C-alpha cells in the first residue's frame, strides 16, 4: 500500500467538496484489547467494519479506519442536502441502536465484544485529495470538528454541532436531541459553541461547560497489600473496592486507575471509568471509584500472580478547585 500511495501522490490534486463527516468510535475498545487475544480483536474489527459499511453506509464516498473507529465521508449538493442529512442521522440512530448485535450469529465472534458506539457528525467543505479517480484522503476543519464532537458522545450516542442544521431534520427526529453550550479544545476554547446530542444515550459533564484551562491533577495511592488479602476480601463478601476521591473530578472520563500487581517489576493493569468492572458513584458531595474485586482477581489469576505479590492502586484525575 505504501508503494501504491507513493505512486498516487505523484499526480494528486485537491478539490473542494461539500461533505458530511462521520467519525465513529467503539466505546470500551481499550479494555477490550487488554482482555482479549489480538487475533480476536482483529477479527472483530474486520467484521464490524464490514457490517457498518455494507449495511449502513454502502453509498458513502470514502472510508478510513482510525484504530478503534472509522471515518466516513458522504458528499452532498445544495439540492440533496436535506434528504442526505435526514438519511445520515437516521442511519446513525439505527447503528447506535444495533451496534451491540452486529456480530451476533457470527461463528468467529464467540467472545464478549464492546456494545456501544459514539458518533460525531459535522458538515461543510473539505479538501478531497485524489489521483487518477482514486480518493487518497480528505482534510479540513469539518473532519477535525467531527472528531472532537465524537469525544462528547459518551457513554455513547450521537453529537453534532449547531452548524450541522438541526432544523433541516424532521420534527420527530429533532425531538431526539438536546442542545448544550460547551467548550471544545482547539475549536471553541474561549467562547462556547452549541452542540446537540442524543438525550436518551449521551451525558455532557459539567466540566465540558466550563472554559478550558489547565486542570490540577490529583493522585491517590493506596496502601501496599498482598494479593492474598484481595482474595480474602472476596471470600468474606466484599465485592467492590470503594475508594473515596479527595475532590470532585472535573471530567470523569479522564479518571485513570493503575493497578500495580508486582511492585518489584512495576507490572500493572490500566483502566478508565468506562471500563468493565469500574464505575464512578456520587453520594451527596462525595465521589467514589468502585472497582470490582473479582475483575482484579480474575486478571491476576489468569497471568499467575502469586499470593504474596505486593500490590497497590494509583488513581489520577483532573480535580475541581478546593471547596468548589
C-alpha contacts under 8 A as a table, 3 or more apart, distances in Angstrom:
res1	aa1	res2	aa2	distance
1	X	4	X	5.01
1	X	5	X	6.01
2	X	5	X	5.04
2	X	6	X	6.18
3	X	6	X	5.07
3	X	7	X	6.36
4	X	7	X	5.08
4	X	8	X	6.24
5	X	8	X	5.07
5	X	9	X	6.12
5	X	136	X	7.83
6	X	9	X	5.27
6	X	10	X	6.84
7	X	10	X	5.61
7	X	11	X	7.94
8	X	11	X	6.09
8	X	12	X	6.22
8	X	131	X	5.56
8	X	132	X	7.51
8	X	136	X	7.93
9	X	12	X	4.81
9	X	131	X	6.91
11	X	131	X	5.72
11	X	132	X	7.51
12	X	129	X	6.39
12	X	130	X	5.35
12	X	131	X	4.41
12	X	132	X	7.74
13	X	129	X	5.60
13	X	130	X	5.59
13	X	131	X	6.30
14	X	127	X	5.86
14	X	128	X	5.39
14	X	129	X	4.52
14	X	130	X	6.50
15	X	127	X	5.44
15	X	128	X	5.24
15	X	129	X	6.71
16	X	125	X	6.30
16	X	126	X	5.58
16	X	127	X	4.66
16	X	128	X	6.10
17	X	75	X	7.00
17	X	125	X	5.36
17	X	126	X	5.57
17	X	127	X	6.40
17	X	128	X	6.68
18	X	75	X	5.70
18	X	76	X	5.71
18	X	77	X	6.69
18	X	123	X	7.42
18	X	124	X	5.53
18	X	125	X	4.52
18	X	126	X	6.59
19	X	73	X	6.42
19	X	74	X	5.49
19	X	75	X	4.29
19	X	76	X	5.96
19	X	123	X	5.60
19	X	124	X	5.68
19	X	125	X	5.97
19	X	126	X	6.74
20	X	73	X	5.88
20	X	74	X	5.14
20	X	75	X	6.25
20	X	76	X	7.62
20	X	85	X	7.98
20	X	121	X	7.02
20	X	122	X	5.79
20	X	123	X	4.28
20	X	124	X	6.75
21	X	71	X	7.17
21	X	72	X	6.10
21	X	73	X	5.00
21	X	74	X	6.69
21	X	120	X	8.00
21	X	121	X	5.76
21	X	122	X	5.38
21	X	123	X	5.98
21	X	142	X	6.73
21	X	143	X	5.67
21	X	146	X	6.20
22	X	71	X	5.76
22	X	72	X	5.03
22	X	73	X	6.31
22	X	119	X	6.81
22	X	120	X	5.87
22	X	121	X	4.94
22	X	122	X	6.98
22	X	143	X	7.95
22	X	146	X	6.44
23	X	69	X	7.15
23	X	70	X	5.88
23	X	71	X	4.72
23	X	72	X	6.48
23	X	119	X	5.63
23	X	120	X	5.15
23	X	121	X	6.63
23	X	146	X	5.95
23	X	147	X	5.74
23	X	150	X	6.39
24	X	69	X	5.07
24	X	70	X	5.09
24	X	71	X	6.45
24	X	117	X	6.82
24	X	118	X	5.81
24	X	119	X	4.67
24	X	120	X	6.68
24	X	150	X	7.09
25	X	68	X	5.94
25	X	69	X	4.14
25	X	70	X	6.70
25	X	117	X	5.67
25	X	118	X	5.19
25	X	119	X	6.46
25	X	150	X	7.25
26	X	29	X	5.78
26	X	68	X	5.81
26	X	69	X	5.90
26	X	114	X	7.03
26	X	116	X	6.30
26	X	117	X	4.60
26	X	118	X	6.45
27	X	114	X	6.62
27	X	115	X	7.55
27	X	116	X	5.43
27	X	117	X	5.30
27	X	118	X	6.66
27	X	155	X	7.36
27	X	156	X	7.04
27	X	274	X	7.88
28	X	31	X	5.92
28	X	32	X	6.29
28	X	114	X	5.92
28	X	116	X	7.68
28	X	274	X	6.31
28	X	275	X	5.96
28	X	276	X	7.73
29	X	32	X	4.93
29	X	33	X	6.18
29	X	68	X	6.49
29	X	114	X	6.45
30	X	33	X	5.21
30	X	34	X	6.51
31	X	34	X	4.99
31	X	35	X	6.24
31	X	271	X	6.81
31	X	275	X	6.05
31	X	276	X	7.55
32	X	35	X	5.28
32	X	36	X	5.95
32	X	41	X	7.92
32	X	113	X	7.06
32	X	114	X	7.00
33	X	36	X	5.37
33	X	37	X	7.27
33	X	38	X	6.97
33	X	41	X	6.41
34	X	37	X	7.94
36	X	40	X	6.66
36	X	41	X	6.62
37	X	40	X	5.33
37	X	41	X	6.38
38	X	41	X	4.98
38	X	42	X	6.21
39	X	42	X	5.06
39	X	43	X	6.20
40	X	43	X	5.05
40	X	44	X	6.16
40	X	109	X	7.51
41	X	44	X	5.16
41	X	45	X	6.23
42	X	45	X	5.17
42	X	46	X	6.08
43	X	46	X	5.15
43	X	47	X	6.13
43	X	108	X	7.42
43	X	109	X	7.49
44	X	47	X	5.30
44	X	48	X	5.92
44	X	103	X	7.90
44	X	109	X	6.62
44	X	113	X	7.75
45	X	48	X	5.32
45	X	49	X	5.97
45	X	68	X	7.86
46	X	49	X	5.45
46	X	50	X	6.29
47	X	50	X	5.14
47	X	51	X	6.24
47	X	103	X	7.26
48	X	51	X	5.11
48	X	52	X	6.17
48	X	102	X	6.56
48	X	103	X	6.68
49	X	52	X	5.06
49	X	53	X	6.13
49	X	70	X	7.84
50	X	53	X	5.20
50	X	54	X	5.88
51	X	54	X	5.25
51	X	55	X	5.52
51	X	56	X	7.41
51	X	102	X	6.93
52	X	55	X	5.60
52	X	56	X	5.22
52	X	57	X	6.50
52	X	95	X	7.81
53	X	56	X	5.71
53	X	57	X	4.86
53	X	58	X	5.30
54	X	57	X	6.28
54	X	58	X	4.94
55	X	58	X	6.50
56	X	91	X	6.26
56	X	95	X	7.29
57	X	60	X	5.60
57	X	91	X	7.87
59	X	74	X	7.89
60	X	63	X	7.50
60	X	72	X	6.79
60	X	73	X	5.95
60	X	74	X	4.88
60	X	75	X	7.54
61	X	72	X	7.65
61	X	73	X	5.61
61	X	74	X	5.43
61	X	75	X	6.63
62	X	71	X	7.96
62	X	72	X	5.76
62	X	73	X	5.08
62	X	74	X	7.22
62	X	135	X	7.35
62	X	137	X	7.96
63	X	70	X	6.96
63	X	71	X	5.65
63	X	72	X	4.70
63	X	73	X	6.56
64	X	70	X	5.71
64	X	71	X	4.98
64	X	72	X	6.60
65	X	68	X	7.69
65	X	69	X	6.05
65	X	70	X	4.48
65	X	71	X	6.22
66	X	69	X	4.90
66	X	70	X	5.24
66	X	71	X	6.77
67	X	70	X	7.53
76	X	79	X	7.96
76	X	80	X	5.88
76	X	81	X	5.65
76	X	84	X	6.96
77	X	80	X	5.18
77	X	81	X	5.82
78	X	81	X	5.31
79	X	82	X	7.59
80	X	83	X	5.68
80	X	84	X	6.04
81	X	84	X	5.25
81	X	85	X	5.93
82	X	85	X	5.23
82	X	86	X	6.20
82	X	168	X	6.00
82	X	169	X	7.26
83	X	86	X	5.20
83	X	87	X	6.13
84	X	87	X	5.12
84	X	88	X	5.93
85	X	88	X	5.10
85	X	89	X	6.20
85	X	168	X	7.75
85	X	169	X	7.21
86	X	89	X	5.40
86	X	90	X	6.05
86	X	168	X	7.73
86	X	169	X	5.60
86	X	170	X	7.34
87	X	90	X	5.03
87	X	91	X	6.00
88	X	91	X	5.13
88	X	92	X	6.17
89	X	92	X	5.00
89	X	93	X	6.13
90	X	93	X	5.18
90	X	94	X	6.35
91	X	94	X	5.08
91	X	95	X	6.18
92	X	95	X	4.98
92	X	96	X	6.19
92	X	119	X	7.52
92	X	158	X	7.46
93	X	96	X	5.24
93	X	97	X	6.32
93	X	157	X	7.91
93	X	158	X	7.54
94	X	97	X	5.08
94	X	98	X	6.01
95	X	98	X	5.03
95	X	99	X	5.50
96	X	99	X	5.53
96	X	116	X	7.00
96	X	117	X	6.12
96	X	118	X	7.60
96	X	156	X	7.80
96	X	157	X	6.18
96	X	158	X	7.92
97	X	100	X	7.68
98	X	101	X	5.58
98	X	102	X	6.39
99	X	102	X	5.31
99	X	115	X	6.09
99	X	116	X	6.28
99	X	117	X	6.88
100	X	103	X	7.64
100	X	113	X	7.89
100	X	114	X	6.91
100	X	115	X	3.93
100	X	116	X	6.25
101	X	104	X	5.10
101	X	115	X	7.61
103	X	106	X	5.44
103	X	109	X	6.64
104	X	109	X	7.75
105	X	109	X	7.95
106	X	109	X	5.47
106	X	110	X	7.57
107	X	110	X	6.27
109	X	112	X	7.97
116	X	155	X	7.85
116	X	156	X	5.96
117	X	156	X	5.39
117	X	157	X	6.59
118	X	150	X	6.00
118	X	151	X	7.60
118	X	153	X	5.04
118	X	154	X	6.51
118	X	155	X	7.48
118	X	156	X	4.57
118	X	157	X	5.02
118	X	158	X	6.09
119	X	149	X	7.86
119	X	150	X	5.12
119	X	153	X	6.28
119	X	156	X	7.68
119	X	157	X	6.16
119	X	158	X	4.71
119	X	159	X	6.35
120	X	146	X	4.80
120	X	147	X	6.11
120	X	148	X	7.40
120	X	149	X	4.86
120	X	150	X	3.78
120	X	151	X	7.51
120	X	152	X	7.94
120	X	153	X	6.97
120	X	158	X	5.96
120	X	159	X	5.06
120	X	160	X	5.88
121	X	146	X	4.95
121	X	149	X	7.04
121	X	150	X	7.43
121	X	158	X	7.53
121	X	159	X	6.26
121	X	160	X	4.74
121	X	161	X	7.41
121	X	164	X	7.60
122	X	142	X	5.87
122	X	143	X	7.18
122	X	145	X	6.56
122	X	146	X	5.06
122	X	160	X	5.87
122	X	161	X	6.47
122	X	163	X	7.62
122	X	164	X	5.63
123	X	142	X	5.94
123	X	163	X	7.49
123	X	164	X	5.68
124	X	142	X	5.89
125	X	140	X	7.48
125	X	142	X	6.99
126	X	138	X	6.54
126	X	139	X	5.76
126	X	140	X	4.92
126	X	141	X	7.37
126	X	142	X	6.73
126	X	143	X	7.81
127	X	138	X	5.57
127	X	139	X	5.28
127	X	140	X	6.24
128	X	135	X	7.06
128	X	136	X	7.81
128	X	137	X	6.22
128	X	138	X	4.65
128	X	139	X	6.79
129	X	135	X	6.04
129	X	136	X	5.53
129	X	137	X	5.32
129	X	138	X	5.94
129	X	139	X	7.92
130	X	133	X	6.40
130	X	134	X	5.39
130	X	135	X	4.18
130	X	136	X	5.17
130	X	137	X	7.09
131	X	134	X	5.24
131	X	135	X	6.51
131	X	136	X	7.16
139	X	143	X	6.63
140	X	143	X	5.77
140	X	144	X	6.82
141	X	144	X	5.08
141	X	145	X	6.01
142	X	145	X	5.11
142	X	146	X	6.26
143	X	146	X	5.14
143	X	147	X	6.34
144	X	147	X	5.14
144	X	148	X	6.30
145	X	148	X	5.04
145	X	149	X	6.08
145	X	187	X	7.29
146	X	149	X	5.08
146	X	150	X	6.09
146	X	160	X	7.40
147	X	150	X	5.09
147	X	151	X	6.82
148	X	151	X	5.43
148	X	152	X	7.24
148	X	184	X	7.17
148	X	185	X	7.79
149	X	152	X	5.25
149	X	153	X	6.90
149	X	159	X	5.93
149	X	160	X	6.42
149	X	161	X	7.54
150	X	153	X	5.23
150	X	158	X	7.48
150	X	159	X	6.46
151	X	154	X	6.97
152	X	159	X	6.78
152	X	202	X	8.00
152	X	204	X	6.80
153	X	156	X	5.11
153	X	157	X	5.29
153	X	158	X	5.61
153	X	159	X	5.67
153	X	197	X	7.27
153	X	202	X	5.81
153	X	203	X	7.61
154	X	157	X	6.62
154	X	201	X	7.69
154	X	202	X	5.36
154	X	203	X	6.21
154	X	204	X	7.64
155	X	201	X	7.07
155	X	202	X	6.03
155	X	203	X	7.01
155	X	274	X	7.48
156	X	201	X	5.89
156	X	202	X	5.78
157	X	197	X	7.32
157	X	198	X	5.83
157	X	201	X	5.29
157	X	202	X	5.57
158	X	197	X	5.57
158	X	198	X	5.57
158	X	202	X	7.45
159	X	195	X	6.79
159	X	196	X	5.59
159	X	197	X	4.37
159	X	198	X	6.82
160	X	164	X	6.37
160	X	195	X	5.71
160	X	196	X	5.43
160	X	197	X	6.64
161	X	164	X	5.49
161	X	165	X	7.98
161	X	193	X	7.72
161	X	194	X	6.14
161	X	195	X	4.28
161	X	196	X	6.07
162	X	165	X	6.25
162	X	166	X	7.10
162	X	193	X	7.55
162	X	194	X	5.41
162	X	195	X	5.53
162	X	196	X	7.01
165	X	168	X	5.57
165	X	169	X	7.47
166	X	169	X	5.65
166	X	174	X	6.44
167	X	170	X	7.64
167	X	171	X	7.89
167	X	174	X	7.34
169	X	173	X	6.27
169	X	174	X	6.11
170	X	173	X	5.30
170	X	174	X	6.28
171	X	174	X	4.95
171	X	175	X	6.35
172	X	175	X	5.39
172	X	176	X	7.19
173	X	176	X	5.52
173	X	177	X	7.63
174	X	177	X	5.76
175	X	178	X	7.61
176	X	198	X	5.85
176	X	199	X	6.22
176	X	200	X	7.45
177	X	196	X	5.83
177	X	197	X	5.10
177	X	198	X	4.60
177	X	199	X	5.32
178	X	196	X	5.31
178	X	197	X	5.49
178	X	198	X	6.51
178	X	199	X	5.63
179	X	194	X	6.52
179	X	195	X	5.59
179	X	196	X	4.37
179	X	197	X	6.59
180	X	194	X	5.51
180	X	195	X	5.56
180	X	196	X	6.47
181	X	192	X	5.59
181	X	193	X	5.33
181	X	194	X	4.39
181	X	195	X	6.36
181	X	209	X	6.38
182	X	192	X	4.96
182	X	193	X	5.54
182	X	194	X	6.31
182	X	195	X	7.13
182	X	208	X	5.50
182	X	209	X	4.49
182	X	210	X	7.15
183	X	187	X	7.91
183	X	188	X	5.28
183	X	189	X	5.42
183	X	190	X	7.36
183	X	191	X	6.83
183	X	192	X	4.71
183	X	193	X	6.38
183	X	208	X	5.87
183	X	209	X	5.93
183	X	210	X	6.56
183	X	211	X	6.03
183	X	212	X	6.68
184	X	187	X	5.29
184	X	188	X	4.72
184	X	189	X	5.65
184	X	192	X	7.48
184	X	193	X	7.70
184	X	208	X	7.65
184	X	212	X	7.85
185	X	188	X	6.17
185	X	189	X	5.51
185	X	212	X	7.15
186	X	189	X	6.45
188	X	191	X	5.67
188	X	192	X	5.75
188	X	193	X	6.34
189	X	192	X	7.03
189	X	211	X	6.29
189	X	212	X	5.61
190	X	211	X	6.14
190	X	212	X	7.18
191	X	211	X	7.48
192	X	209	X	7.65
192	X	211	X	7.68
197	X	202	X	6.34
198	X	201	X	5.63
198	X	202	X	5.57
199	X	202	X	5.76
199	X	203	X	7.57
204	X	208	X	6.73
205	X	208	X	5.62
205	X	209	X	7.40
205	X	251	X	6.66
205	X	252	X	7.81
206	X	209	X	5.37
206	X	210	X	7.09
206	X	250	X	7.52
206	X	251	X	7.85
207	X	210	X	5.43
207	X	250	X	5.15
207	X	251	X	5.69
208	X	211	X	7.83
208	X	251	X	7.67
215	X	318	X	5.62
215	X	319	X	6.76
215	X	320	X	7.74
216	X	318	X	5.55
216	X	319	X	5.74
216	X	320	X	7.54
216	X	321	X	7.91
217	X	316	X	6.74
217	X	317	X	5.44
217	X	318	X	4.28
217	X	319	X	5.81
218	X	316	X	5.67
218	X	317	X	5.57
218	X	318	X	6.22
218	X	319	X	6.23
219	X	314	X	6.83
219	X	315	X	5.63
219	X	316	X	4.44
219	X	317	X	6.74
220	X	245	X	7.70
220	X	314	X	5.60
220	X	315	X	5.09
220	X	316	X	6.46
221	X	312	X	7.23
221	X	313	X	5.77
221	X	314	X	4.50
221	X	315	X	6.53
222	X	312	X	5.60
222	X	313	X	5.27
222	X	314	X	6.54
223	X	312	X	6.18
223	X	313	X	7.89
224	X	310	X	6.34
224	X	311	X	5.51
224	X	312	X	4.97
225	X	229	X	6.71
225	X	310	X	5.56
225	X	311	X	5.29
225	X	312	X	6.42
226	X	229	X	5.56
226	X	230	X	7.34
226	X	307	X	6.50
226	X	308	X	5.16
226	X	309	X	5.35
226	X	310	X	4.61
226	X	311	X	5.84
227	X	230	X	5.36
227	X	231	X	6.71
227	X	261	X	7.75
227	X	305	X	7.69
227	X	306	X	7.04
227	X	307	X	4.91
227	X	308	X	5.99
227	X	309	X	5.67
227	X	310	X	6.59
227	X	311	X	6.58
228	X	231	X	5.01
228	X	232	X	6.22
228	X	307	X	4.61
228	X	308	X	6.42
229	X	232	X	4.96
229	X	233	X	6.27
230	X	233	X	5.08
230	X	234	X	6.44
230	X	293	X	7.08
230	X	297	X	7.41
231	X	234	X	5.15
231	X	235	X	6.24
231	X	297	X	7.04
232	X	235	X	5.03
232	X	236	X	6.20
233	X	236	X	5.16
233	X	237	X	6.44
233	X	238	X	5.22
233	X	239	X	7.73
234	X	237	X	5.16
234	X	238	X	5.08
234	X	239	X	5.95
234	X	293	X	6.70
234	X	294	X	7.14
235	X	238	X	7.39
238	X	241	X	7.41
238	X	293	X	7.61
239	X	292	X	6.02
239	X	293	X	5.60
239	X	294	X	6.87
240	X	290	X	5.97
240	X	291	X	5.54
240	X	292	X	4.66
240	X	293	X	5.59
241	X	290	X	5.57
241	X	291	X	5.08
241	X	292	X	6.22
241	X	293	X	6.18
242	X	288	X	6.16
242	X	289	X	5.78
242	X	290	X	4.59
242	X	291	X	6.59
243	X	288	X	5.25
243	X	289	X	5.14
243	X	290	X	6.40
244	X	286	X	7.11
244	X	287	X	5.76
244	X	288	X	4.34
244	X	289	X	6.47
245	X	248	X	7.15
245	X	286	X	7.42
245	X	287	X	5.57
245	X	288	X	5.83
245	X	289	X	7.27
247	X	286	X	7.95
247	X	287	X	7.56
247	X	319	X	6.00
247	X	320	X	6.59
247	X	321	X	8.00
247	X	322	X	7.02
248	X	285	X	7.90
248	X	286	X	7.54
248	X	287	X	6.54
248	X	319	X	5.75
248	X	320	X	5.52
248	X	324	X	7.94
249	X	252	X	5.87
249	X	255	X	7.67
249	X	317	X	6.33
249	X	318	X	5.79
249	X	319	X	4.60
249	X	320	X	5.98
250	X	317	X	7.91
250	X	318	X	5.63
250	X	319	X	5.20
250	X	320	X	5.31
251	X	254	X	5.70
251	X	255	X	7.32
251	X	317	X	7.81
251	X	318	X	6.69
251	X	319	X	8.00
252	X	255	X	5.42
252	X	273	X	6.89
252	X	280	X	7.67
252	X	317	X	7.73
253	X	272	X	6.87
253	X	273	X	5.98
253	X	274	X	7.12
254	X	272	X	7.16
254	X	273	X	7.78
254	X	317	X	6.05
254	X	318	X	7.13
255	X	272	X	5.94
255	X	273	X	6.22
255	X	315	X	7.09
255	X	316	X	5.83
255	X	317	X	4.55
255	X	318	X	7.40
256	X	270	X	7.27
256	X	271	X	5.87
256	X	272	X	4.79
256	X	273	X	7.04
256	X	315	X	5.73
256	X	316	X	5.40
256	X	317	X	6.52
257	X	270	X	5.77
257	X	271	X	5.09
257	X	272	X	6.12
257	X	313	X	7.05
257	X	314	X	5.91
257	X	315	X	4.65
257	X	316	X	6.73
258	X	268	X	6.51
258	X	269	X	5.85
258	X	270	X	4.67
258	X	271	X	6.55
258	X	313	X	5.73
258	X	314	X	5.11
258	X	315	X	6.34
259	X	268	X	5.31
259	X	269	X	5.11
259	X	270	X	6.35
259	X	311	X	7.39
259	X	312	X	6.09
259	X	313	X	4.59
259	X	314	X	6.52
260	X	263	X	6.38
260	X	266	X	6.27
260	X	267	X	5.72
260	X	268	X	4.07
260	X	269	X	6.47
260	X	311	X	5.48
260	X	312	X	5.43
260	X	313	X	6.14
260	X	314	X	7.94
261	X	266	X	7.42
261	X	267	X	6.00
261	X	268	X	5.53
261	X	269	X	7.63
261	X	300	X	7.61
261	X	305	X	7.52
261	X	309	X	6.85
261	X	310	X	6.50
261	X	311	X	4.55
261	X	312	X	6.83
262	X	265	X	5.76
262	X	266	X	5.50
262	X	267	X	5.38
262	X	268	X	7.16
262	X	309	X	5.85
262	X	310	X	5.67
262	X	311	X	5.83
263	X	266	X	4.73
263	X	267	X	6.99
263	X	309	X	7.81
263	X	310	X	5.81
263	X	311	X	6.16
263	X	312	X	7.88
264	X	310	X	7.94
271	X	275	X	6.04
271	X	278	X	7.74
272	X	275	X	5.44
272	X	278	X	7.32
273	X	278	X	5.58
273	X	279	X	5.34
273	X	280	X	6.62
274	X	278	X	6.80
274	X	279	X	6.94
275	X	278	X	5.53
275	X	279	X	7.69
277	X	290	X	7.98
277	X	291	X	5.90
277	X	292	X	5.16
277	X	295	X	6.34
278	X	289	X	7.22
278	X	290	X	5.71
278	X	291	X	4.74
278	X	292	X	6.53
279	X	289	X	5.82
279	X	290	X	5.23
279	X	291	X	6.77
280	X	287	X	7.02
280	X	288	X	5.70
280	X	289	X	4.66
280	X	290	X	6.15
281	X	287	X	5.85
281	X	288	X	5.12
281	X	289	X	6.39
281	X	290	X	7.24
282	X	285	X	6.96
282	X	286	X	5.74
282	X	287	X	4.67
282	X	288	X	6.30
283	X	286	X	5.17
283	X	287	X	6.45
291	X	295	X	7.89
292	X	295	X	5.39
292	X	296	X	6.90
293	X	296	X	5.33
293	X	297	X	6.19
294	X	297	X	4.98
294	X	298	X	5.97
295	X	298	X	5.29
295	X	299	X	6.34
296	X	299	X	5.27
296	X	300	X	6.11
297	X	300	X	5.10
297	X	301	X	5.95
298	X	301	X	5.15
298	X	302	X	6.00
299	X	302	X	5.06
299	X	303	X	6.58
300	X	303	X	5.49
300	X	304	X	6.09
300	X	305	X	5.13
301	X	304	X	4.94
301	X	305	X	5.89
302	X	305	X	7.86
305	X	309	X	6.70
306	X	309	X	5.30
320	X	324	X	6.25
321	X	324	X	5.38
